[in-house]
Each structure stands twice: as structure tokens, then as C-alpha cells.
Amino acid sequence: MSIALLRGARAVAFMNGRDFVIPDDVKELAVPSLYHRLHISVEADMDNITPEDIIEKVLAEVTVPKM
């Protein structure tokens, strides 16, 4: 999974004319790459929480590393 996300991020960077990956490249592919890996509990499902909601929340809360 992480290898596919890395390769996908590299492809996104290439399509955007870069030879390096930026955090936005990874964020762009996070939902489609990880969605199917999350299993929602019955309680979360009843609260209309989707895997996409969880991934988006994690992406919003994780700080981007700085060099």
C-alpha cells in the first residue's frame, strides 16, 4: 500500500512537471489509495462517518514535515 501511494505520488508530481514529490501529491492520492482499507464500525456508520471523513481528518491534523 505505501509503495503504491509513493509511486502514485511520483506520477502526480511528474504529471505536474516536477521531478520531486510534495506533500500535496500524497494528499491528492490518500483517499483513493486508503479508502478501501478502512472498516467502519457500526456506531460510526450510524453517525454517517465514512472512511473518506476519517482520512480527511487525519490529513488535516497531521503537520507537514519541514526541512
MMTF fields as JSON, N, C-alpha, C and O atoms, coordinates in Angstrom:
{
  "mmtfVersion": "1.0.0",
  "mmtfProducer": "UNKNOWN",
  "numBonds": 267,
  "numAtoms": 268,
  "numGroups": 67,
  "numChains": 1,
  "numModels": 1,
  "chainsPerModel": [1],
  "groupsPerChain": [67],
  "chainIdList": ["A"],
  "bondAtomList": [4, 2, 8, 6, 12, 10, 16, 14, 20, 18, 24, 22, 28, 26, 32, 30, 36, 34, 40, 38, 44, 42, 48, 46, 52, 50, 56, 54, 60, 58, 64, 62, 68, 66, 72, 70, 76, 74, 80, 78, 84, 82, 88, 86, 92, 90, 96, 94, 100, 98, 104, 102, 108, 106, 112, 110, 116, 114, 120, 118, 124, 122, 128, 126, 132, 130, 136, 134, 140, 138, 144, 142, 148, 146, 152, 150, 156, 154, 160, 158, 164, 162, 168, 166, 172, 170, 176, 174, 180, 178, 184, 182, 188, 186, 192, 190, 196, 194, 200, 198, 204, 202, 208, 206, 212, 210, 216, 214, 220, 218, 224, 222, 228, 226, 232, 230, 236, 234, 240, 238, 244, 242, 248, 246, 252, 250, 256, 254, 260, 258, 264, 262],
  "bondOrderList": [1, 1, 1, 1, 1, 1, 1, 1, 1, 1, 1, 1, 1, 1, 1, 1, 1, 1, 1, 1, 1, 1, 1, 1, 1, 1, 1, 1, 1, 1, 1, 1, 1, 1, 1, 1, 1, 1, 1, 1, 1, 1, 1, 1, 1, 1, 1, 1, 1, 1, 1, 1, 1, 1, 1, 1, 1, 1, 1, 1, 1, 1, 1, 1, 1, 1],
  "groupList": [{"groupName": "MET", "atomNameList": ["N", "CA", "C", "O"], "elementList": ["N", "C", "C", "O"], "formalChargeList": [0, 0, 0, 0], "bondAtomList": [1, 0, 2, 1, 3, 2], "bondOrderList": [1, 1, 2], "singleLetterCode": "M", "chemCompType": "L-PEPTIDE LINKING"}, {"groupName": "SER", "atomNameList": ["N", "CA", "C", "O"], "elementList": ["N", "C", "C", "O"], "formalChargeList": [0, 0, 0, 0], "bondAtomList": [1, 0, 2, 1, 3, 2], "bondOrderList": [1, 1, 2], "singleLetterCode": "S", "chemCompType": "L-PEPTIDE LINKING"}, {"groupName": "ILE", "atomNameList": ["N", "CA", "C", "O"], "elementList": ["N", "C", "C", "O"], "formalChargeList": [0, 0, 0, 0], "bondAtomList": [1, 0, 2, 1, 3, 2], "bondOrderList": [1, 1, 2], "singleLetterCode": "I", "chemCompType": "L-PEPTIDE LINKING"}, {"groupName": "ALA", "atomNameList": ["N", "CA", "C", "O"], "elementList": ["N", "C", "C", "O"], "formalChargeList": [0, 0, 0, 0], "bondAtomList": [1, 0, 2, 1, 3, 2], "bondOrderList": [1, 1, 2], "singleLetterCode": "A", "chemCompType": "L-PEPTIDE LINKING"}, {"groupName": "LEU", "atomNameList": ["N", "CA", "C", "O"], "elementList": ["N", "C", "C", "O"], "formalChargeList": [0, 0, 0, 0], "bondAtomList": [1, 0, 2, 1, 3, 2], "bondOrderList": [1, 1, 2], "singleLetterCode": "L", "chemCompType": "L-PEPTIDE LINKING"}, {"groupName": "ARG", "atomNameList": ["N", "CA", "C", "O"], "elementList": ["N", "C", "C", "O"], "formalChargeList": [0, 0, 0, 0], "bondAtomList": [1, 0, 2, 1, 3, 2], "bondOrderList": [1, 1, 2], "singleLetterCode": "R", "chemCompType": "L-PEPTIDE LINKING"}, {"groupName": "GLY", "atomNameList": ["N", "CA", "C", "O"], "elementList": ["N", "C", "C", "O"], "formalChargeList": [0, 0, 0, 0], "bondAtomList": [1, 0, 2, 1, 3, 2], "bondOrderList": [1, 1, 2], "singleLetterCode": "G", "chemCompType": "PEPTIDE LINKING"}, {"groupName": "VAL", "atomNameList": ["N", "CA", "C", "O"], "elementList": ["N", "C", "C", "O"], "formalChargeList": [0, 0, 0, 0], "bondAtomList": [1, 0, 2, 1, 3, 2], "bondOrderList": [1, 1, 2], "singleLetterCode": "V", "chemCompType": "L-PEPTIDE LINKING"}, {"groupName": "PHE", "atomNameList": ["N", "CA", "C", "O"], "elementList": ["N", "C", "C", "O"], "formalChargeList": [0, 0, 0, 0], "bondAtomList": [1, 0, 2, 1, 3, 2], "bondOrderList": [1, 1, 2], "singleLetterCode": "F", "chemCompType": "L-PEPTIDE LINKING"}, {"groupName": "ASN", "atomNameList": ["N", "CA", "C", "O"], "elementList": ["N", "C", "C", "O"], "formalChargeList": [0, 0, 0, 0], "bondAtomList": [1, 0, 2, 1, 3, 2], "bondOrderList": [1, 1, 2], "singleLetterCode": "N", "chemCompType": "L-PEPTIDE LINKING"}, {"groupName": "ASP", "atomNameList": ["N", "CA", "C", "O"], "elementList": ["N", "C", "C", "O"], "formalChargeList": [0, 0, 0, 0], "bondAtomList": [1, 0, 2, 1, 3, 2], "bondOrderList": [1, 1, 2], "singleLetterCode": "D", "chemCompType": "L-PEPTIDE LINKING"}, {"groupName": "PRO", "atomNameList": ["N", "CA", "C", "O"], "elementList": ["N", "C", "C", "O"], "formalChargeList": [0, 0, 0, 0], "bondAtomList": [1, 0, 2, 1, 3, 2], "bondOrderList": [1, 1, 2], "singleLetterCode": "P", "chemCompType": "L-PEPTIDE LINKING"}, {"groupName": "LYS", "atomNameList": ["N", "CA", "C", "O"], "elementList": ["N", "C", "C", "O"], "formalChargeList": [0, 0, 0, 0], "bondAtomList": [1, 0, 2, 1, 3, 2], "bondOrderList": [1, 1, 2], "singleLetterCode": "K", "chemCompType": "L-PEPTIDE LINKING"}, {"groupName": "GLU", "atomNameList": ["N", "CA", "C", "O"], "elementList": ["N", "C", "C", "O"], "formalChargeList": [0, 0, 0, 0], "bondAtomList": [1, 0, 2, 1, 3, 2], "bondOrderList": [1, 1, 2], "singleLetterCode": "E", "chemCompType": "L-PEPTIDE LINKING"}, {"groupName": "TYR", "atomNameList": ["N", "CA", "C", "O"], "elementList": ["N", "C", "C", "O"], "formalChargeList": [0, 0, 0, 0], "bondAtomList": [1, 0, 2, 1, 3, 2], "bondOrderList": [1, 1, 2], "singleLetterCode": "Y", "chemCompType": "L-PEPTIDE LINKING"}, {"groupName": "HIS", "atomNameList": ["N", "CA", "C", "O"], "elementList": ["N", "C", "C", "O"], "formalChargeList": [0, 0, 0, 0], "bondAtomList": [1, 0, 2, 1, 3, 2], "bondOrderList": [1, 1, 2], "singleLetterCode": "H", "chemCompType": "L-PEPTIDE LINKING"}, {"groupName": "THR", "atomNameList": ["N", "CA", "C", "O"], "elementList": ["N", "C", "C", "O"], "formalChargeList": [0, 0, 0, 0], "bondAtomList": [1, 0, 2, 1, 3, 2], "bondOrderList": [1, 1, 2], "singleLetterCode": "T", "chemCompType": "L-PEPTIDE LINKING"}],
  "groupTypeList": [0, 1, 2, 3, 4, 4, 5, 6, 3, 5, 3, 7, 3, 8, 0, 9, 6, 5, 10, 8, 7, 2, 11, 10, 10, 7, 12, 13, 4, 3, 7, 11, 1, 4, 14, 15, 5, 4, 15, 2, 1, 7, 13, 3, 10, 0, 10, 9, 2, 16, 11, 13, 10, 2, 2, 13, 12, 7, 4, 3, 13, 7, 16, 7, 11, 12, 0],
  "groupIdList": [1, 2, 3, 4, 5, 6, 7, 8, 9, 10, 11, 12, 13, 14, 15, 16, 17, 18, 19, 20, 21, 22, 23, 24, 25, 26, 27, 28, 29, 30, 31, 32, 33, 34, 35, 36, 37, 38, 39, 40, 41, 42, 43, 44, 45, 46, 47, 48, 49, 50, 51, 52, 53, 54, 55, 56, 57, 58, 59, 60, 61, 62, 63, 64, 65, 66, 67],
  "secStructList": [7, 2, 2, 2, 2, 2, 2, 2, 2, 2, 2, 2, 2, 2, 2, 6, 6, 7, 1, 1, 7, 7, 2, 2, 2, 2, 2, 2, 2, 2, 2, 2, 2, 2, 4, 4, 4, 7, 7, 7, 7, 2, 2, 2, 2, 2, 6, 6, 7, 7, 2, 2, 2, 2, 2, 2, 2, 2, 2, 2, 2, 1, 7, 7, 7, 7, 7],
  "xCoordList": [0.813, 0.0, 0.863, 0.642, 1.83, 2.662, 3.516, 3.81, 3.911, 4.69, 3.819, 4.275, 2.581, 1.669, 1.382, 1.3, 1.23, 0.988, 2.207, 2.058, 3.393, 4.621, 4.733, 5.017, 4.516, 4.604, 3.544, 3.806, 2.358, 1.301, 1.658, 1.432, 2.218, 2.628, 3.724, 3.742, 4.621, 5.663, 5.033, 5.46, 4.028, 3.338, 2.622, 2.666, 1.966, 1.297, 2.311, 2.065, 3.437, 4.482, 4.963, 5.125, 5.187, 5.646, 4.623, 4.984, 3.35, 2.296, 2.179, 1.682, 2.635, 2.633, 3.971, 4.221, 4.825, 6.071, 7.192, 8.128, 7.105, 8.158, 8.856, 8.266, 10.115, 10.833, 10.984, 11.847, 10.141, 10.134, 8.69, 7.817, 8.465, 7.126, 6.972, 7.89, 5.811, 5.481, 4.328, 3.632, 4.113, 3.034, 1.661, 0.85, 1.398, 0.101, -0.099, -1.234, 0.981, 0.883, 0.383, -0.46, 0.91, 0.495, -0.949, -1.749, -1.278, -2.64, -3.667, -4.782, -3.288, -4.208, -4.606, -5.723, -3.702, -3.961, -4.359, -4.687, -4.339, -4.594, -5.977, -6.096, -7.007, -8.366, -8.541, -8.965, -8.232, -8.425, -7.535, -7.898, -6.374, -5.454, -5.816, -5.576, -6.385, -6.608, -8.065, -8.341, -8.985, -10.42, -10.829, -11.509, -10.419, -10.849, -10.2, -10.612, -9.205, -8.514, -9.153, -8.833, -10.045, -10.681, -12.026, -12.833, -12.245, -13.528, -14.207, -13.662, -15.382, -16.113, -16.929, -17.557, -16.906, -17.702, -19.183, -19.542, -20.014, -21.456, -21.843, -22.687, -21.225, -21.528, -21.162, -21.938, -19.989, -19.564, -20.474, -20.813, -20.862, -21.765, -23.103, -23.683, -23.591, -24.861, -24.741, -25.729, -23.538, -23.295, -22.902, -22.473, -23.055, -22.733, -21.276, -20.979, -20.386, -18.957, -18.424, -18.635, -17.735, -17.207, -15.689, -15.059, -15.106, -13.643, -13.014, -11.956, -13.664, -13.162, -13.103, -12.139, -14.132, -14.138, -12.935, -12.294, -12.639, -11.535, -10.198, -9.349, -10.017, -8.764, -8.578, -7.487, -9.631, -9.556, -9.213, -8.445, -9.783, -9.491, -8.019, -7.358, -7.524, -6.109, -5.206, -4.243, -5.512, -4.695, -4.709, -3.702, -5.829, -5.934, -5.152, -4.658, -5.039, -4.403, -2.907, -2.196, -2.425, -1.002, -0.238, -0.58, 0.776, 1.582, 2.57, 3.098, 2.793, 3.735, 5.151, 5.438, 6.032, 7.412, 8.092, 7.857, 8.914, 9.671, 11.143, 11.621, 11.838, 13.272, 14.09, 15.316],
  "yCoordList": [-1.177, 0.0, 1.25, 2.137, 1.351, 2.556, 2.672, 3.782, 1.557, 1.6, 2.133, 2.943, 1.687, 2.168, 3.659, 4.395, 4.107, 5.524, 6.349, 7.423, 5.862, 6.548, 6.623, 7.686, 5.523, 5.519, 6.423, 7.122, 6.402, 7.283, 8.743, 9.568, 9.062, 10.442, 10.876, 12.025, 9.98, 10.289, 10.573, 11.48, 9.795, 10.001, 11.348, 12.059, 11.707, 13.004, 14.131, 15.101, 14.011, 15.026, 15.147, 16.252, 14.019, 14.021, 14.689, 15.485, 14.364, 14.957, 16.463, 17.189, 16.926, 18.353, 19.013, 20.152, 18.294, 18.869, 18.942, 19.726, 18.127, 18.134, 16.789, 15.769, 16.786, 15.525, 15.203, 14.417, 15.814, 15.564, 15.587, 16.226, 14.888, 14.772, 15.802, 16.026, 16.417, 17.332, 16.734, 15.853, 17.187, 16.621, 16.654, 15.752, 17.672, 17.744, 16.595, 16.183, 16.073, 14.919, 13.701, 12.948, 13.52, 12.386, 12.588, 11.653, 13.803, 14.099, 13.872, 13.42, 14.185, 14.006, 12.547, 12.252, 11.646, 10.215, 9.479, 8.294, 10.137, 9.453, 8.808, 7.633, 9.551, 8.986, 7.816, 6.746, 7.972, 6.823, 5.621, 4.477, 5.889, 4.797, 4.074, 2.873, 4.785, 4.219, 3.893, 3.155, 4.428, 4.29, 2.841, 2.55, 1.953, 0.556, -0.2, -1.317, 0.387, -0.288, -0.037, -0.726, 0.932, 1.254, 0.554, 0.561, -0.043, -0.689, 0.124, 0.304, 0.601, 1.478, 0.643, -0.348, 1.069, 0.379, 0.675, 1.615, -0.129, 0.066, 1.437, 2.128, 1.823, 3.119, 4.266, 5.206, 4.186, 5.233, 5.273, 6.346, 4.107, 4.032, 4.68, 5.376, 4.456, 5.06, 6.581, 7.295, 7.073, 8.512, 9.086, 10.236, 8.273, 8.668, 9.106, 10.023, 8.446, 8.695, 7.714, 6.506, 8.249, 7.412, 7.302, 8.1, 6.325, 6.25, 7.544, 7.963, 8.164, 9.427, 10.505, 11.269, 10.568, 11.542, 11.339, 12.302, 10.095, 9.782, 10.159, 10.767, 9.798, 10.113, 11.622, 12.129, 12.339, 13.794, 14.429, 15.389, 13.894, 14.434, 14.205, 15.099, 13.027, 12.729, 13.653, 14.207, 13.819, 14.693, 16.135, 16.836, 16.571, 17.946, 18.13, 19.222, 17.067, 17.186, 16.891, 17.322, 16.174, 15.823, 17.002, 17.49, 17.437, 18.543, 18.035, 16.927, 18.868, 18.531, 18.767, 19.831, 17.783, 17.967, 19.109, 19.311, 19.83, 20.929, 20.558, 19.847, 21.042, 20.724, 21.685, 21.573],
  "zCoordList": [0.0, 0.0, 0.0, -0.825, 0.889, 0.933, -0.33, -0.773, -0.905, -2.139, -3.272, -4.079, -3.334, -4.374, -4.193, -5.177, -2.96, -2.69, -3.104, -3.687, -2.812, -3.217, -4.733, -5.285, -5.392, -6.86, -7.48, -8.459, -6.906, -7.401, -7.206, -8.09, -6.044, -5.775, -6.741, -7.183, -7.067, -8.055, -9.423, -10.137, -9.772, -11.054, -11.068, -12.073, -9.97, -9.883, -10.024, -10.741, -9.352, -9.459, -10.903, -11.421, -11.539, -12.933, -13.848, -14.715, -13.651, -14.485, -14.257, -15.118, -13.101, -12.801, -13.129, -12.737, -13.846, -14.334, -13.313, -13.472, -12.261, -11.239, -11.209, -11.563, -10.785, -10.607, -9.125, -8.736, -8.308, -6.868, -6.36, -6.948, -5.274, -4.683, -3.568, -2.779, -3.519, -2.426, -1.634, -2.138, -0.419, 0.4, -0.276, -0.067, -1.074, -1.755, -2.738, -2.978, -3.308, -4.205, -3.437, -3.924, -2.244, -1.411, -0.948, -0.974, -0.529, -0.06, -1.161, -0.898, -2.387, -3.513, -3.7, -4.126, -3.385, -3.59, -2.316, -2.376, -1.188, 0.081, 0.128, 0.475, -0.211, -0.131, -1.089, -0.653, -2.383, -3.269, -2.929, -3.202, -2.335, -2.006, -0.718, -0.593, 0.23, 1.556, 1.874, 2.82, 1.105, 1.375, 1.636, 2.62, 0.769, 0.859, 2.023, 2.336, 2.655, 3.753, 5.109, 6.078, 5.194, 6.469, 6.585, 5.655, 7.734, 8.023, 9.117, 10.206, 8.814, 9.72, 10.701, 10.329, 11.964, 12.979, 12.749, 12.04, 13.35, 13.241, 13.791, 13.22, 14.897, 15.503, 14.565, 14.392, 13.966, 13.038, 11.816, 11.319, 11.344, 10.204, 10.537, 9.704, 11.747, 12.168, 12.263, 12.095, 12.53, 12.599, 11.236, 11.137, 10.188, 8.809, 8.635, 7.87, 9.346, 9.193, 8.163, 8.266, 7.177, 6.099, 6.215, 6.908, 5.544, 5.524, 4.995, 5.464, 4.03, 3.485, 4.565, 4.631, 5.412, 6.513, 7.431, 7.85, 7.734, 8.643, 8.014, 8.665, 6.754, 6.063, 5.97, 6.227, 5.606, 5.503, 6.85, 6.908, 7.93, 9.262, 9.622, 10.151, 9.339, 9.618, 8.805, 9.336, 7.533, 6.681, 7.189, 7.096, 7.717, 8.224, 9.518, 9.798, 10.306, 11.617, 11.619, 12.528, 10.628, 10.592, 9.985, 8.908, 10.676, 10.155, 9.108, 9.2, 8.136, 7.058, 7.59, 8.137, 7.432, 7.905, 7.151, 5.959, 7.845, 7.238, 7.239, 8.124, 6.25, 6.149, 6.957, 6.992]
}
